[in-house]
Amino acid sequence: MAWIGGEISASGLALWLLDGANTVLDRRTLRLDALSLTDEGLAALLADLPGVADEGLPTVICGAGRDLAPTRAVPCAPLGPPQVRGHLHLLPGLHQASPADLMRGAETAIAGLIAAQPQFDGVVCLPGPATVWAQVSAEEVVSFRSFLTGDLFALLAGSNALQFHVAPDGWDDPAFDTALDETLSRPASLSAALAGLPAEAEITGLSKTEARARLAGLLIGAELAGAKPWWLGQNVAVLGDDALIRPYLRALHAQGVPAHGGDRGAATLAGLCAAKARLTGQTQ
């Protein structure tokens, strides 16, 4: 029987229409507003999709907020019993009491990685608006920590101080590497280094492309300094699209970490398939 898998994220609601063999038949992304993030709003949104209203297709969604799907405490398996609303099955996220942290959606990508690599023992890094570092062992999420690096990059790149000095795209590896080393070794210098970017542009001729890479390097270096317990001496899987994971892989490889990349969308879909299999009692 056909079914729908979905992920709620900052970019909207990503949906996959799949057949009984989990072959993707269609994919689309819908924009969300506050009204959509309710039982009634999600149901109405999905009902507008062809065939869903008539057939009541089973729908498994991750990334829902606390009003829709309360979180579970780590350590635990990444997938837990969903909140059921008719044909909607809303997967719970995870929380950690100390240090306080929340994970919504990333746990399903982690479940997808575990489904493909049941013996995985190490750390999963998921870059995004907030980058999540999760310790995984024995098919459980043991602990995790989030860093607001992606959002900080976007805010700073568009700030009054930097918006005329940072390119909207492009990259420069040497500029990234130098900045990474600065804040990885001296994270307390982050704010001063950020303030120095306009001066570097004026005094040394730092290009906008170099400034973009340097901004990323400064932020990721400070993040790696804070996340050191999650990557030092660890096997690390970095999940995301290429543009997001490339700087992290470069940074980790420079520290001698055996990190490897993977597609987060594919991992999330695999996690949704694993959740659907649990609902129907199938063997993963």
Sequence and secondary structure as in RCSB ss.txt:
>XXXX:A:sequence
MAWIGGEISASGLALWLLDGANTVLDRRTLRLDALSLTDEGLAALLADLPGVADEGLPTVICGAGRDLAPTRAVP
CAPLGPPQVRGHLHLLPGLHQASPADLMRGAETAIAGLIAAQPQFDGVVCLPGPATVWAQVSAEEVVSFRSFLTG
DLFALLAGSNALQFHVAPDGWDDPAFDTALDETLSRPASLSAALAGLPAEAEITGLSKTEARARLAGLLIGAELA
GAKPWWLGQNVAVLGDDALIRPYLRALHAQGVPAHGGDRGAATLAGLCAAKARLTGQTQ
>XXXX:A:secstr
  EEEEEEETTEEEEEEE TT  EEEEEEE   GGGSSHHHHHHHHHTSTTHHHHT  EEEE   TTTS  EESS
B S    EEETTEEE   EEETTTTEEESSHHHHHHHHHHH TT  EEEEE SSSEEEEEEETTEEEEEEEE HH
HHHHHHHTSTTTTTTS SS   HHHHHHHHHHHHH GGGHHHHHHTHHHHHHHT   HHHHHHHHHHHHHHHHHH
HTHHHHTT  EEEES HHHHHHHHHHHHHTT  EEEE HHHHHHHHHHHHHHHHHT   
